[in-house]
Amino acid sequence: MVLENMECEDTAQVSLLYSDGSMAVIMQSWTSDHAGMINGIRIFGTEGSLVITDDLYFNDQKMNLEADYLNSFVLQAKAFSDFILKDIPPVSGLDDVRDTLRITFGAYESAEKDVVIAL
């Protein structure tokens, strides 16, 4: 345990089963002692894998060179200012936010009621 006396969890795992039969497992922990081993987003499929940490990897090949940790904040700010000043839409929109919240609240409901929740 890294942090104590928290009013919320610091680790979560959600298993998803999609209507086409595909599955996803979402895990997150922002205070893990082992963050280096599980850092980022990892997607594994039948056609390959995608790993997003401070860099982007596709099938174990690093795809970009400018997204080191500190630069990632610069790129995030640039994306925000591009939207405001140049009307360039963000990569993730409000539909992504809605879907993320549906999954998050569904996970809480599933854990509370100990049942599978259909979204």
N, C-alpha and C positions, 0 to 999 in steps of 0.2 A: 504494500500500500504506500502510495506516495503522499497523498493528502488525507488529512483526517478532519473530522467535524464538518463535513460537507452537508449541505441541505439537498443535494441531488446526487444521482449516480455518476460515476466517472467511467463506467464501462457498460456497453450494451451489445447485444447480439440479437438479430432478427432473421428468421428464416422465411423466405417468400416462395410460394409456388404459384406460377403464372398459369393462365388458362390454356396456354399451348403446351404445358407440361414442363417447361424450363423452370429451373430453381435458382435462387440467389440466397446467399448468406451475407448479411451486412454486419460487420463487427466494428466497433470503435472504442477507443480508450485514449483519452487525452492526458491521463496521469499514470500510465503504465510504466513500470520499471524496465519493460522490454520494448519500448516504443520503436527502437531502431529495427527490430525484427518484424514489426507489424505496422510500421508507419505507412500512411497513405491509403490509397484505394487500389485494390487488386481485383481484377476481373479475369476469370478464366473461363474459356468456352471451348467448344469443339473446333473452332477455326483459329484459335490462338489466345493470347493473353494480353492484358493491358494493365500496366502498373503506373499509378500516378502518385508520386511522392513530391519532393521538391523539384523533380524532373518527370518527364513523361517517357515511359518505356513501352514499346510495342514488340511483343515476342522477344523480350530481353535486349532489344536494341534501343539505346538512348536516342530520343527523337529531337530534343532541343538542347541547346547549350546555355541559354540565357536565363533559365528559370531556377537559379540557385535560391536559397531560402530568403535572403534579404531582397533580391531582385523580384521575387514573387509578389512582394507588397507593392513594388513600383509598378509591376504589370497590372495588378489589381486596380490601383489608382488610375492608371492609364485607361483601362477598360471603362471605368466609371466616367472619367472625363471625356472619353470618346463618345459615350452615349449622350452626355449633357451638351457638349460643344459641337459634335459632328453628327448627332442622331444615328450613330452606329449601334444597333441593338446589342444587348448583352448575350453572351453564349447561353446563359440560363435565364429564362424569363419567369413570369409569375405562375405559369402552369407548372413549372418545375418546383416552385415553392409550395404550391397547393398539393402536388403529389407527395412531396417530402413530408409535409405536415399530416396528410392522410395516413401515410405509413407510420409515422411517429406516434400519432394518437391511436392508431389501430394496434400498435405494439403494446402501448400502455393498457389499452382495454383488454387485449388478449391475455396479458400477464395478470391483470386484476381479476378477470373472470375465469382464467384458466381454460380458455376455449380458443379455437381457431377463428379468426376474424376475416370475413370476406370484404375486400375493398373494391 
